[in-house]
Amino acid sequence: MSIELEGIEDFEKLLGNMVLSQSDRRKAVKRGITVIADGLEKDTPKGKNKKLSEIKVTVREKDLAMEGVARSKAFYDVFQEFGTSEQKAHVGYFERSVDSNSEKAVSEMAEVILTKMR
């Protein structure tokens, strides 16, 4: 995939003329949040019943933006993320996983959007 631009003005004009449909935006967000969810499933502590590592992904339109949410199916995920008075073994696992996968998620979203620019 290649796009040839002479200057910033050409790039600005290209972006100004670009129109993304709702399904294109949904597809881009879905692809990005799926990368985050896959990383979370891999990085999450498993536990006895493995429910914590089951990640639910949803994409919805909120106000003027498209929003992607990756959420654990277990109710006790917040205790694993922030710790308790008795257990602090996995504190911050969710945030570390999202941070480590965010760059790849953005590039996946950009790929979907840039294919629509052709």
HELIX and SHEET records of a PDB file:
HELIX    1   1 ILE A    8  ASN A   17  1                                  10    
HELIX    2   2 GLN A   22  ASP A   43  1                                  22    
HELIX    3   3 ASP A   77  PHE A   82  1                                   6    
HELIX    4   4 TYR A   93  THR A  115  1                                  23    
SHEET    1   A 2 ILE A  55  LYS A  62  0                                        
SHEET    2   A 2 ALA A  65  SER A  72 -1                                        
END                                                                             
